[in-house]
């Protein structure tokens, strides 16, 4: 096989192909590293009774090993927590915890992104039971901490 052409052109084509093959992974590495580090962290759900004995829950997320500003979400008038085991197409069960307010149901935990997370259904169901007893009690505070990528 004979390649005809000026040596400079062949060298430029070779250098272009080699450069793009080597540089693409190097340029994408910062984005992959950021996304990986961002998913490392925890979410904490803290619930307490306000003055009128209604439950107020605040979920905070710590990302990038605590170097990023924590994100927070608050739900008023939480009435109940539910534990769901949902069958998926991949022959496994997804575990979820939801909070119910007067007008909506909010998903606060799901093992959809990490199906092999070592949190047993019994442990999650126990937390939901404790939470529902807390709602009925009318006082105190309860907290749940879990990996940040579980929602």
Secondary structure, DSSP 8 states (H G I E B T S, - for coil): ----S-HHHHHHHHHHHHHHHHHHHHHHHHHHHHHHHHHSEEEEEEEEE-TTS-EEEEEEEEEGGGTS--EEEEEEEE-EEEEEEEE-TTSSEEEEEEEE-SS-EEEEEE-SS-TT-S--HHHHHHHHHHHHHHHHH-S-EEEEEEETT--
